[in-house]
Amino acid sequence: MRYIIIGAAALALFLDGPVTAARPELEQGLGFLVGEWTIAGMEDRYRDSCAWFEDHAFVVCNTMDGRHGKPQHHVAVLGWSEAAKTYTYLSYAQDGSSRSESCFANGLKGVTCLGEYQRPDGFNQVRTHIWPLPTGLGLRQEKSVNGGAWSDVGQVRYIRTK
């Protein structure tokens, strides 16, 4: 596990240039993600643990997601690219899949991440909005297939477990 996280951090440095520890962009922009989370109504099937990496250089999230049957483990690393002036999101799953997305601050005092993927239904563009709530986090996702209209994929509310 440690090697995956170190590899993700090294990949972020290689792709986006140096990431400086304890940047205000990280503290202010990603600090709201740090905590122990579950999805309201799915407490028995979903756990997400997000913590600061050394020197607050990244937020690392370990997720166990059993919403669709057998629990799946995911690791995500969120950081700041000084070169691109954007947040970065790297995700790795136990099935061998990975994602890399650029993110930016949104008007809800959170972040919005942009992803593009080739799927069986065509070229998918995805926008994931995450924002703090008084009792947790909000997460909403939208997608566009083959350049079509944006449609809602869904919305969930994260609640603290600790």
C-alpha positions as CSV (number, residue, x, y, z in Angstrom):
1,M,0.0,0.0,0.0
2,R,2.8,2.4,1.0
3,Y,4.4,1.8,-2.4
4,I,1.2,2.7,-4.3
5,I,1.0,6.0,-2.4
6,I,4.6,6.8,-2.9
7,G,4.3,5.9,-6.6
8,A,1.3,8.1,-6.9
9,A,3.1,11.0,-5.3
10,A,6.1,10.5,-7.6
11,L,3.8,10.3,-10.7
12,A,2.2,13.6,-9.7
13,L,5.6,15.2,-9.4
14,F,6.6,13.8,-12.8
15,L,3.5,14.8,-14.6
16,D,2.7,18.2,-13.0
17,G,6.0,19.5,-11.7
18,P,6.9,20.0,-8.0
19,V,4.2,20.0,-5.4
20,T,5.1,22.1,-2.4
21,A,4.1,20.9,1.1
22,A,1.8,23.0,3.3
23,R,0.6,25.2,0.4
24,P,-2.3,27.4,1.3
25,E,-4.1,25.9,-1.8
26,L,-4.0,22.5,-0.1
27,E,-4.9,23.6,3.4
28,Q,-7.8,25.8,2.2
29,G,-8.9,23.8,-0.8
30,L,-8.7,20.2,0.3
31,G,-8.7,20.3,4.1
32,F,-12.4,19.8,4.2
33,L,-11.9,16.2,2.8
34,V,-9.9,15.0,5.8
35,G,-11.9,12.7,8.0
36,E,-13.6,9.3,8.4
37,W,-16.6,9.1,6.1
38,T,-19.5,6.9,5.0
39,I,-22.4,7.6,2.7
40,A,-25.7,8.3,4.4
41,G,-27.9,5.2,4.2
42,M,-25.0,3.0,3.2
43,E,-23.1,2.9,6.5
44,D,-22.8,-0.9,6.3
45,R,-21.3,-0.9,2.8
46,Y,-19.1,2.2,2.4
47,R,-16.1,3.6,4.3
48,D,-13.7,6.3,3.2
49,S,-10.8,7.4,5.3
50,C,-9.0,10.6,4.2
51,A,-5.9,11.8,5.9
52,W,-3.0,14.2,5.3
53,F,0.1,12.7,3.9
54,E,3.4,13.8,5.4
55,D,3.8,17.6,5.8
56,H,0.3,18.1,4.4
57,A,1.7,17.5,0.9
58,F,-1.4,15.5,-0.2
59,V,-4.7,14.1,1.0
60,V,-4.8,10.3,0.7
61,C,-8.1,8.5,0.8
62,N,-8.6,4.8,1.4
63,T,-12.0,3.6,0.3
64,M,-13.8,0.3,0.8
65,D,-16.9,0.3,-1.4
66,G,-19.3,-2.6,-1.1
67,R,-22.3,-0.8,-2.7
68,H,-22.3,-3.1,-5.7
69,G,-21.6,-6.5,-4.1
70,K,-18.1,-7.6,-3.1
71,P,-16.2,-4.8,-1.4
72,Q,-13.7,-3.0,-3.6
73,H,-10.6,-1.1,-2.3
74,H,-9.6,2.2,-3.9
75,V,-6.8,4.6,-3.0
76,A,-7.0,8.2,-4.1
77,V,-4.3,11.0,-3.8
78,L,-5.3,14.6,-4.1
79,G,-2.8,17.4,-4.3
80,W,-1.9,20.7,-5.9
81,S,0.1,21.2,-9.1
82,E,2.1,24.4,-9.0
83,A,2.9,24.1,-12.7
84,A,-0.7,23.8,-13.8
85,K,-2.3,25.8,-10.9
86,T,-4.9,23.1,-10.4
87,Y,-5.7,20.4,-7.9
88,T,-4.8,16.9,-9.0
89,Y,-6.7,13.7,-8.4
90,L,-5.1,10.2,-8.9
91,S,-7.1,7.1,-8.1
92,Y,-6.1,3.4,-8.1
93,A,-8.5,0.5,-7.6
94,Q,-7.9,-3.2,-6.7
95,D,-9.1,-4.2,-10.2
96,G,-6.1,-2.5,-11.7
97,S,-7.9,0.5,-13.0
98,S,-6.7,4.1,-12.4
99,R,-7.9,7.6,-13.1
100,S,-6.1,11.0,-13.3
101,E,-8.1,14.1,-13.2
102,S,-7.6,17.9,-12.9
103,C,-9.7,19.7,-10.4
104,F,-10.4,23.3,-9.5
105,A,-12.1,25.3,-6.7
106,N,-15.9,25.6,-7.1
107,G,-18.4,28.1,-5.9
108,L,-19.5,25.8,-3.1
109,K,-16.1,26.1,-1.2
110,G,-15.2,22.7,-2.5
111,V,-13.6,21.2,-5.7
112,T,-14.8,20.1,-9.1
113,C,-12.8,17.4,-10.9
114,L,-12.9,16.7,-14.6
115,G,-12.4,13.3,-16.1
116,E,-12.5,11.8,-19.6
117,Y,-12.8,8.1,-20.3
118,Q,-13.5,5.8,-23.2
119,R,-16.3,3.4,-22.2
120,P,-18.5,0.9,-24.1
121,D,-21.1,3.7,-24.6
122,G,-18.6,6.1,-26.1
123,F,-16.3,8.9,-25.0
124,N,-17.4,10.0,-21.5
125,Q,-16.6,13.4,-19.9
126,V,-17.4,13.5,-16.2
127,R,-17.6,16.4,-13.7
128,T,-17.5,15.5,-10.0
129,H,-18.4,18.3,-7.6
130,I,-17.5,17.9,-3.9
131,W,-18.3,20.4,-1.2
132,P,-18.4,20.8,2.5
133,L,-21.8,20.7,4.3
134,P,-22.5,21.5,8.0
135,T,-23.0,17.8,8.6
136,G,-20.5,16.3,6.1
137,L,-19.8,16.4,2.4
138,G,-21.9,16.7,-0.7
139,L,-20.9,14.9,-3.9
140,R,-22.7,15.2,-7.2
141,Q,-21.6,13.8,-10.6
142,E,-22.6,14.7,-14.2
143,K,-21.5,13.2,-17.5
144,S,-21.6,13.8,-21.2
145,V,-21.4,11.0,-23.7
146,N,-19.8,11.7,-27.1
147,G,-20.1,15.5,-26.6
148,G,-23.8,15.3,-25.9
149,A,-25.8,17.2,-23.2
150,W,-24.7,16.9,-19.6
151,S,-26.9,14.7,-17.4
152,D,-26.9,14.0,-13.7
153,V,-25.4,10.7,-12.7
154,G,-26.3,11.1,-9.0
155,Q,-25.7,12.8,-5.7
156,V,-24.8,11.4,-2.3
157,R,-24.2,12.9,1.1
158,Y,-21.2,11.8,3.1
159,I,-21.4,11.8,6.9
160,R,-18.6,11.6,9.5
161,T,-18.1,8.2,11.2
162,K,-15.9,9.7,13.9
